Amino acid sequence: MTAKKDLSAYKGVWVFIEQFEGKLTSSTLSLEILGEGRKLADKLGSDLTAVILGENVAETAEKLIKYGADKVLMADAPVLANYRTELYTDIICKEAEERKPDILLVGASATGRDLAPRISFRLHTGCTADCTDLDIDEDKKILVSTRPAFGGNVMATILCPDHRPQMSTVRAGVMAMPTWDESRTGEIIKVEVTAKEEDARVKVLEVKQHEASSQNIQEAIRVVSAGMGACSGECFDQLKELAKELEAEIGGTRPVFETGLISHDVQIGQTGKTVRPELYLAVGISGTVQHTTGMADSRTVVAINKDPNAEIFKFAHYGIVGDAKAVVPQLIEQLKAVKA
Ligand SMILES: Cc1cc2nc3c(=O)[nH]c(=O)nc-3n(C[C@H](O)[C@H](O)[C@H](O)COP(=O)(O)OP(=O)(O)OC[C@H]3O[C@@H](n4cnc5c(N)ncnc54)[C@H](O)[C@@H]3O)c2cc1C
């Protein structure tokens, strides 16, 4: 039997903060996790450290203290301007090996899903992906990570008792935003960046702003998804209105993408994106496996289909059998009435 590692030197909660052009990204995910990190650090009686890498991030680092961080570990250099897996992994792992955080939290965004497993592998620790709840075990003082499993039918509680840091990625929209406290003060620790552009194996040639969708659909809390049964001009316009009322992102099936009504970055399924929103509204979608593989873990699925035997109903918590052209306007009307 191998001897148990001494974990007593590992202290504090770290939260990786995503930035773009030196500023916090439009998604509030990093701040949501910072707020949760604050609660965990308070329960453990330890410090909360925000970890930010980028170029010209000093101003953002100050903000993180006002949002609840005790310390900010800041790597500020032109070579870090754009996220690159290798450079970011190298720096975070080196700092974690030296400073020994007890917990390291990362957003379950495209960047976080790329970064977190690299770090956990390099540091020989575990990583619980896509958590919806985090807590501290009062007796053992260890992180308790909760995430849906088996298509959302059970909630799995995962512990990492023997390795450090305890790592989790966290879904967007499930943790509350922290409040801004102007009076907060903290320490900004500058990390020396020795990496050079010429050593980087990945070169960023150009950064293009996303035009198609206002938000990454994988981070959306609500998704209104169009199938071929909701594709007529009139019906698709109604869906857009419904999405607006629900503050949801529009997605759809592959055939809908092929009609040109939606872009590929919001196609859901095997050859598109996987989404796990709080609400997935499937309108005029038959429910083939190539589609459901990308949405089956959604918290609540509502399906509208005129065929009562459509497969999609097997994945739905609520089903409406009817013509989308008639049902969708009624939903819009009801939502407007509720809001009024
Ligand atoms: C290798 C491969 C990869 C694929 N990858 C993907 C993928 O990533 N994502 C994906 O979505 N598909 C993918 N597909 C395609 C997939 O197999 C299905 O063809 C597709 O998901 C069906 O799309 P749909 O439900 O919009 O259309 P359909 O299967 O045509 O279903 C339309 C549905 O709308 C209902 N309907 C019709 N009119 C109305 C109305 N007025 N009101 C209410 N309901 C109505 C019908 O009853 C029907 O159930 C892939 C296929 C292959 C072979």
The ligand as a Gaussian input file, in Angstrom:
#p B3LYP/6-31G(d) Opt

LIG

0 1
 C      -23.850000      11.437000     -38.563000
 C      -25.040000      12.270000     -38.243000
 C      -24.903000      13.312000     -37.347000
 C      -26.001000      14.093000     -37.002000
 N      -25.844000      15.114000     -36.109000
 C      -26.924000      15.789000     -35.718000
 C      -26.819000      16.809000     -34.722000
 O      -25.751000      17.129000     -34.222000
 N      -27.945000      17.443000     -34.332000
 C      -29.173000      17.154000     -34.859000
 O      -30.169000      17.766000     -34.445000
 N      -29.281000      16.226000     -35.827000
 C      -28.198000      15.554000     -36.266000
 N      -28.355000      14.617000     -37.233000
 C      -29.664000      14.495000     -37.927000
 C      -30.631000      13.637000     -37.138000
 O      -30.446000      12.285000     -37.479000
 C      -32.079000      14.036000     -37.467000
 O      -32.259000      13.971000     -38.858000
 C      -32.456000      15.412000     -36.986000
 O      -32.114000      15.597000     -35.636000
 C      -33.966000      15.628000     -37.140000
 O      -34.241000      16.971000     -37.008000
 P      -35.692000      17.495000     -36.674000
 O      -36.188000      16.847000     -35.430000
 O      -35.631000      18.979000     -36.719000
 O      -36.540000      17.065000     -37.941000
 P      -37.537000      15.885000     -38.183000
 O      -36.947000      14.586000     -37.822000
 O      -38.032000      16.053000     -39.571000
 O      -38.720000      16.129000     -37.161000
 C      -39.651000      17.159000     -37.267000
 C      -40.641000      16.989000     -36.139000
 O      -41.499000      18.094000     -36.099000
 C      -42.842000      17.637000     -35.866000
 N      -43.711000      18.629000     -36.484000
 C      -43.916000      18.853000     -37.811000
 N      -44.708000      19.924000     -37.979000
 C      -45.048000      20.364000     -36.756000
 C      -45.855000      21.445000     -36.263000
 N      -46.484000      22.288000     -37.102000
 N      -45.949000      21.608000     -34.933000
 C      -45.330000      20.751000     -34.054000
 N      -44.559000      19.725000     -34.469000
 C      -44.409000      19.544000     -35.786000
 C      -42.915000      16.280000     -36.497000
 O      -43.919000      15.505000     -35.871000
 C      -41.519000      15.739000     -36.238000
 O      -41.475000      15.018000     -35.019000
 C      -27.264000      13.825000     -37.597000
 C      -27.387000      12.774000     -38.505000
 C      -26.300000      12.007000     -38.807000
 C      -26.463000      10.873000     -39.780000

